[in-house]
Amino acid sequence: MTPHQRRMRELEASRRLQGDLQGLIDAHPGAVPSVAVAEAFERCGSLLPTESDLLHELERLAQGLRRRSAAHIGEESIRRVIGTLRERSDKLGRMIEAREAKLRQKR
């Protein structure tokens, strides 16, 4: 897999995770079950190649959630995660668009 293909998959997984997390907030206002968040991380991570840094980060977070004693995560904490993912996705999206524009110019 090329670095560009990896970045495209990371962007797709990040956007899907944002949607999944928002869906969890909508389904469980106030507090989201930790296990459900861990499952969302694992589900979106399964879309990524093994060399992806995002995959390793999602795996680490999912494992941490499964080990913690708290059964729920506050909605505000999930919203912060969504915000961070959105910022990273926007940055990655701009980088991908710039690269694709350069490639189009070469054609």
KAUR-V294650 format. One record per backbone hydrogen bond with DSSP energy under -0.5 kcal/mol. CO is the residue of the C=O (numbers start at 1). NH is the residue of the N-H. If there is no record, write none. Layout:
CO;NH
CO;NH
This chain:
2;6
3;7
4;8
5;9
6;10
7;11
8;12
9;13
10;14
11;15
12;16
13;17
14;18
15;19
16;20
17;21
18;22
19;23
20;24
21;25
22;26
23;27
24;28
29;31
30;75
32;73
33;37
34;38
35;39
36;40
37;41
38;42
39;43
40;44
41;45
42;46
44;47
45;48
49;52
52;56
53;57
54;58
55;59
56;60
57;61
58;62
59;63
60;64
61;65
62;66
63;67
64;68
71;34
73;32
74;77
74;78
75;79
76;80
77;81
78;82
79;83
80;84
81;85
82;86
83;87
84;88
85;89
86;90
87;91
88;92
89;93
90;94
91;95
92;96
93;97
94;98
95;99
96;100
97;101
98;102
99;103
100;104
101;105
102;106
103;107
